[in-house]
Amino acid sequence: MARVGPVALVLGFLCCVASPTSGDLLNELQRSAVSSGASPAAHWGTDATRYSTWSAHSNRLIPVYAYGASGGDAGVDLTSYTGANSVYRNEERLRRLYGGPAADSVSDAAHYLDQTNIYDLQAAALAAGKKYIFLVVFDGMDWDTTRAASIWNLQRVAYAEGRGSGTHFQDYDAEGTSQFSWMVTSPYRDGTQVDVNAQRVKNPGGGLAGGYRPELGGITPWATATEPEYLIAGPKDGPVRHAYADSASSATSMTSGVKTYNGAINVDPYGARLATIAHRAQRAGYRVGVVTSVPISHATPAAAYAHNVHRDDYQDLTRDLLGLPSISHPEQPLDGMDVVIGAGYGVEKGTNKAQGDNFVPGNDYLTDADMKAADVNHGGRYVVSVRSPGEPGGSHLAAAAQRAAREGRRLLGFYGVGGEKKHVGGHLPFASADRDYCPAPGLNGEPIVYSEEEITENPTLAEMTSAALIVLGNNNDRGFWLMVEEGDVDWANHGNNLDASIGAVNSGDEAVKIITQWVEANSNWQESLMILTGDHGHYLHLDRPELLIRPLNEGNAGGN
């Protein structure tokens, strides 16, 4: 995503604060919907008369895009897990997957795969000798979210079902190897209780079970649910209820191949630690990395590699990512990842009970002592790049990546917007649909405004991805595994913020372009695999999608 210069930034802030709706259709739409409580264009939840009745996750089916997946290698193909091969057509396989009765999720019409098959696909690629494996996660991006971005980008309603077009990842065919399907994201359970200090699951098997009933939720991601409340674990007196996933259980399923409880990071429903695809790749000689627009040890990036009974034990999760002693690995730390780049900078806390008795006051995600232990300048293994006053984030990180590649080191990048801003938790700056950094407010009505320093001193997700590839691809004959997460889609959708949601999809799409350009320049789609998906859905409905198109007098040329 292109940056804007200082003058444009100042003018943008004046626009955001003084005249927030001038010439910005999505900004106007979002602000009007929040202030009035209704919108003819869209709604979130089960009541079409109200703009927002739901701001959490849902059990919707989620699109899956695969690139380099149709080369004939066993299991490296979406058709290996869909149609007649879908686990949702076999009760015994579902029983093993969910750890109990699953007859209410069996359907002869099931075409979809399960979230655990994302792991299977990667494992098959590893076994087949694929050299470069990418897992790209747009956190919280369901089919409706992607379609909203497509309509805005194309300025026309291009499709009503299927894969669609309008983003790079939808349009890219990867030398004819691109495939499309959709998956169930429901977890093993919701409501499991844990002891972080003891790293123990206190009530294995407790809580609401997962599953998916297509007759209620829909057979495709674009189908209308016959029982809208079913997708949000209701109605409570209904004949079938299933838990919907959080990002921790979802990411664990995709990286370890096991269904688990909401909140778990690479542990099974009983608390046993699971080997991830990154662990397997690392043991096979691959380099491994993770890049995210959200704090480095939030659920999805943490699940690339770390172990913990609960997703909120951030400092310990970061220690696992960096190969430092943690509560899960106190005596024999994990080896650590070759690249860890994300946010979390500036989020300071004096206490945090969720992180247990060993929480260290200071940064919520990365302690000063751990950063020093990781830093090559203090005997560690990482060239460390931290957001610095006056330093352009993209070039600052790129220089660190080039040093790490030149010296054969690892790379740690730590950025974000913290401080007193209530709308962020250490994220990169949120983009808008208009590709600036002035998105409309979410449900809380709080303005989202950044200083010039907050924008220029942080890299974009695309620049983070480029830095990771400089290190992972340097003098590397064996190959690498890389997770890239666009986490801002989820945070925008939690805020029922259509403007920021579209902006986040496009920010992630720019990072995808970096990956496809790298593969084209350095490899090919016979020896590379990229899987792109969301980890769960929200509950956006586009009621009148044409209202996302600018009127002709505002510069729309009719859909070009």
N, C-alpha and C positions, 0 to 999 in steps of 0.2 A: 504494500500500500504506500503510495507516495506521501511524503511528508509535506507539511506546509511551512512557509517561511515565517519569521518573526512578525512581519507586518500583517500578514494574513491571520496569524494567531491572535494578535491584538484585536483586529477587526472581528474575528470569530468570537472572541469573548464578549465584545460589545453586542454582537448579534445574539449570543446565548443569553446574556443578562438583560439587555435593554429592549431588544426586539426579537424575541426568540423564535417567532414563527415566520418571519419574513422570507419568502422564497424557498421554504423547506417543507415540502408536502408531508413527509414522514414525521418530522418534528411537530408540525401542526396537528396531524392526525393523532399522534401519541398524547400530546398535551391536552387536546380536546377530550379524548377518551378518558384520561385520568381525571380531569376536572369535572366532567359531566357524568362519569360512571357508565357511559354507553358509547358504542360506535357502530355505525352501519357496516363498516369494513370488516371488523373482526371481533372475536371475543375469546377469553380464556376460561375454560371450565365447562360446566353443563348447562348454564343459563344464557341463552343467546341474547336476552334483553339487557344483560349487564356485561360491561367490558371485562370485569374480573370477578370470578367466583372461585378461582383455584390458581395457586402460585407455586405448587409443588410438582413433583414428578408424576408420570402416569405410566401405565402398562402398555402403551401403544407399541405396535410393531415398528421396528427401526430399519431404515434402508442400509444396505451393505454394498459397497462398491469395491471391486477387486481388479487389480491391474497386474498383468503378468501371470494370470491365474489359469490360463487355458493352454498351457504348453504340453499337455499330455502326461505330466508327472502325477503319480498316484496321490490323490487327496488334495492336490494343489489346484482346486477347481471347485467353484461354488456348487456345481451340480452334484458333487460328492456328498453334499449335506442337505440338499433340497429335493422337492418332489417326492418320488418314491423312497428316497434316501433320508427323508426328514425323520428325526428322532420322535417327532410329535405324531407319527403314525404307528408307533410301537409302544404299548403300555409297559412292557418289561424294561425297555431302555429308559423310558421316562421315570419309572420307579427307581432305577439306579441313579438317574440324574438328580432327582429331587429327594431321594432318600426316604420315600414312602409312597402311599397311594397316589396315583396320578391319572386315574381313569377319566377324570373330568377335563383333562387336557388332551386326550387322544382325539384325533380327527383325521379321517381318511382324505379330507380336502386340504390338509396342511401342506403347503408348498415351502414354507419357511424353514430356515435353519434355527439353531439355538445359539445363544451368545458364546457358549463354551466351544462351539465349532470354529470361532475365530482363532482360538488357541490351536485347535486341530489343524487348521489351514496353515498356520505358521509353523507348527511342528512338522507337517508334511513338507513344507518348503525347505526347512532345515535338513530333513532327511534326504530330500532330493538334491541337495547341494546348491540351492539358491544362494547366491553370494550376498545379496543385499535385501534385507527384509525391513519394510517400513510399516508401522502401525500408526495410523493417523486417526485421532479421536476428536471429533467435534462434540464436546461434552454437552448433552442436552438437546442435540439437534435431531428432531424428528422430521418426517416427510413434509409436514405443513410449514415448518420453519425454513426448510430448504426452498420450498416453493415460493414463500414470501420473498426470499432473496432473489430468486430467479425472476419473478415478476418485476421487482424493482430494477434489477440489472438490465433486463431486456426491454422494459417499459411496454410489456404486453403480456397477456396470459397465454403462455405457450403450451401448456399441457394441463390435463385434469387427472392423469394417472400415470403410473410408470416412473421411469428414471428421470425424464425431463431434461431440460437444458437451461443454460443461463449462468452457470458457474464453470470454472475451469475443470473442476473434478467431474461434473456431469458430462461435459463435452469431450473430454480427453479420452482417446481410444487405446492408448498405449500399444501402438503397432498392431492393433486388432486383437489385443488380449484382454480388453476390459469386459467385466461382467457385472451384473446387478441382481440383487435379491433383497431379502429382508429377514429379520430375525426377532425372536422372543428375547426379552431382557429380564424377565421376572427372576427374583432371587430364590435361594433355598428357603429363607425365612426372614420375617421382619419381627423385631421385638426381642432379639437375643440380648442378654445382659452379660457384661464382662467385668473383670477386675484387671485394670491396666497394670497395677503394680505387680501382681502375680502373673500377669499374662495368661489369664485363665478365663474360659467360657463358663459362666455360672449356671446357665439353663439350656444346655444343648437340646435342640429340637423344640424349644419354646417359641411362641409367637405364631403369626399368621403365615401359612405356607404359600409358596409361589406356584405358578402355573399359568396357562393361557387357554381361554375358551373362545375360539374364533366366532362362534355363533353369537357371542355377546360383544366382543371387542372388535370384530372385523377380521376378515380373512386376508386383507392386504393393508398396507399402511395408509392408503387413501380411502378405505372403506369407512362408512359411517357406522359407529357403534350402535347396535340395537338397544343396548343398556349402557348409556353414557357413564353412569356411576360405577359400573364394573371396572373401568379402566383406572379408577382411583380407589380401589379396594372396597367398593360398595356395591349395592346398598347393603347395610348391615343385616337386613332380614332377607337378603337375596339367596337363591339356591346355590350360587357359586361365588366365592370371594377368593381373590388371589392377591398376594402382596406385590407391590411395585418396587422397583429397585432403587437403591442409592448408587452413587458413583463408585463407592468402595467395592461392593459386591460385584457390580458390573465389570469394573476393570479387572478384578481378580478372576472372574470367569474368562475374560478375554486373554489374560496373560498366563493363567495357570490351568485352565480347562476344567475347573471345578465350580459347581454351584455352592454358594456360601451365604451366610447371613449378612444383612445390611450392616455396614460398619466395619467389616473384616478386611484386612489388608493381607492377602496371600496366606490366610489360614483357613482350614476347612471348618465345617460347622461345630467341630469339637475342639478347635484351637490348634490342631496340628499344622505345622508349617508346610507350605507347598512350594515346590520348585517352579519358577516361572520360565517362560520361553527365553527371557534374557539370561537367566542362570544357565540354561541348557546351551544357548548359543555361546556364552562366555567359556564354558567348559570345552566347547568344540573349537575354541581359538578365535571366535569372532570378537570384535569390539562391540560395546553396547553403550547406548546413550538415551537420554530423555530430555525433551524440550517442552516447556509449557508456558502459557501466558499467565498462569495463576501461580500461587506460592509453590515452591519446589517440592514440598512434601504434602500437598493436598492429595486427595484420594487417588485420582487417576495417575499422576506421575509417581506417587509412592508405590502403587501397585505394579509398576514396571519391574520392581526389584526388592522392595523392603518387606519385612514381616512385622505384624503387630495385630493384637486382638481388637484394636480400635483405631479408626482413621484419624482421630484427633490428637494422637500422641506425636505431634509434629516433629519435635526436636529429635526423638529417637528414630523416627522414620527417615529423617535427613541423614542421621548417622549411618543407617544401613546403606543409603544411596551412595555415601562417600566412603564406605568401607571402614568406619570408625566403630569402636565398641558401643553397643546399644543395649537396651533392656532385653531385647530378643537374642542378641549375640554378644554377651558381655566378655567372654573369654576368647572366642574365636570369631572375630568380626567377618562379615562378608567381604569379598574382595573389593567391592565397590564398582561403580560404573565409570566408564572412560569419559563420558560427557554428562554433566548435569547442569542444565541452564533453565532458569525460571525466575519467578518473582518471589515476593516476601519481604523485600527490603523496606525498612522503615516501620514495620509493625512491631512495636515494643509493648511488653506486658510485664507487670510486676509479679502477678500470680496467674496460674492457669491450672485449676484442679483437674481438668480433663487430661492433662499430660502426666499426671501421677506425681509421686513424691520426688522424683528426680528432675522436675522442671527447674530450669535455670532462668532467673529473671533477666529480661533483656529481649532480644529479638525472638519472636514466637516460633520461628522456623529454623533458625541457624544461630547457635550461640557463638559468641566471640571466640571462645576456646576451641570450638569445633572448626570454625573457619581458619583459625591459626594452625590447627593440627593438619588441616587439608592443604594448606598453602605451601607451594614448593619453596617459597622464600624462607620458610620456617621448618624445612625438612619433610614436608608433605609431598603428595604426588600430583597436585593440581595447580596449574596456572589459574589464579583467581582473578576474575573481573567483576568488580562491584560498581554499582551506580556511583558516579563521582561528580561533584560540583563542577560545572563548566565543560564536562567531557561529553561529546556526542555519543549517545549510547551505542549506536550501530557500529561506528568506527572503533570505539573503545573496545567493544567485545571482539570485533574482527581482528584487531591487533593482538589481543590475548590468544585468540584461536591460532593465529599464524605463529606466535611464539610457541604455543603448545605443540603444534605440528612440527615446527623446526627442531625443537628440543626433545621430541618423543615423549611429551608429557600428557597428562589428562587436563580437562578443562572444567572449571566451575564458574558459572555466570550467575550473578545474584542482583536482580533489578526489581523495579516496581514503584508504585506510588503508595506511600503509607501515611504516617502522621495522623492528623485529626479528621481526615476525610471519611465520613460515615459510609459512603457508597462503595468503598473499596476495602479489600483486606490484603493489600500488597500486590494487587494486579498491575499489569501493564495498563496504560490509559485506554479507556473504552472508546472505540470508534463509533461513528454514526453511519446510517445508510448512505449519507452524502460523502462518506470517506474523510470526514474531518474528525475532530475530537470534541465535538459539541453535541452529543446525543441528547435527546429529550429526557426528562426525568422519568423514572419508573413509578411504581404505585405509591411510593412514599412522597412523591412530589418534590424531592430534594434535587436542586440543580446539580448537574454533573459538569464541573468546570475545572480545567487544569491550567496551571501556569506554563509559561514557555519552557521553563527548566524541566518540569515534569514530563513534557513531551520529548524535548531534545535529548535529555540525559538517559532516556530509556530506549532500547532497541525495539523494533517491531518483532512479532513472532517470526516473520519471514527472515529477518536479519539474524535472529537466534538460530533458526534452522540452517541458514547458510554457514554460521560459525561452527555448528555441530558437524556439518559435512566436511569442513576444512580439516577438522581433527580426525574424525572417523575414517575419512577416505584417504588420508595421507599414508603413502607407502604401505598400503594394506592389501596384501595378496589373498588373505583369508576371507575377509568380508566383515559386515557389521549388521547389527539390529538396532533400529532407532524408533522410539515412540515420539510423536509430535502431538501435543494436545492444544487445541483451541478451546480453552476453558471458559471464555467470556460468553459464549452462547448460552451456557447454563445459567450464569449469573444474570444475564439480560432477561432470559425467560422466567427466572424466579421473580424478577421485577415486573413481569408482563410488559416489557419494554420492546415494542416492535422495532423502533428506530435503532436501538443498540443491538438487538438481536441480528438484524440484517447486517449491521456494521461488523459484528463479530464473525458472521459467516464469511463475509468477504475478506476479513483479516486472515482467517484460516485458509481461505482459498489462495491467497498470495503465498502462504507457506507451502501449500501443495505445489504451486508452480515452481518453487525453488527445488523441490524434490524431483519433479518430472524433468526439469531442465538438467539437473545433475545426472540423472540416469541416462538421459539422451547424450550428454557430453562424455560420460565416464563409463557407461555400461550399456545395457540393453534390457528389454523386457523378457528375454529368455532366461537371464540369470538374476532378475530382480522381481520382487513381489511387493506391492503396496496394497494394504487393506485400509479402506477409509470408511468410517462409520460413526454413529453416535452411540453413547453408552446407555442412553435411556431417552424417553420422550418427556415432553411437557403436555400442555393441553390447549394449544392455540388452534382456533378455527378461523379460516378465512371465509367470511360470509359473502362478501362482495369483493372478490380479489381485484376487480377492475378499478376499485377506488385507490389502489396503490400506484396507479399510473398518473403521471402529471398531466394536467390539462394541456391542450395544444398551445395555449397562450403562455405557458410556462416553459416552453422549450421542447416539449415532446414532439418528435417528428413522426409519430405513428408506429413506434415499436421497433425501430432499427437498433 
